[in-house]
Amino acid sequence: MSFNNAVVWIDHTKAQVIHFNADAADSESMKTHSTHPHPHQRHGDTHANEDDNTRFFDDIAAALTDAQQILVVGPAQEKTVFVSHLTATMPALAEKIKAVETVDHPSNGELLAHARKYFVSAGGLR
């Protein structure tokens, strides 16, 4: 089955990626490689933190390569750090991001419903 749409929910410890169309969906989870509970508040070895984020963000990006349009959501700043990473390192993928929104901690069903509603209202559920 072909899924042109994707939603990413991301915080500093994990990400949920759901690929979907109007009728079906497929989901996968990823965890950060960081061992620090709050990587953006970390003092000291910032290069190790950047490497952890880069690997985490690259894992998420790899899961998004087939998506034609992407919605990025999350509760805090990690979503914008992720989008900045994509813009700097994978601009073609970053161009597929249609919006970045603040969303707390939804269930997978709530996240999928939110994403479908977003793309329908934006005129582009594919």
Secondary structure, DSSP 8 states (H G I E B T S, - for coil): ----EEEEEE-SSEEEEEEE-SS-EEEEEEE-S--SSSGGG--S-HHHHHHHHHHHHHHHHHHHTT-SEEEEEESSTHHHHHHHHHHHH-HHHHTTEEEEEE-----HHHHHHHHHHHHHHTT---
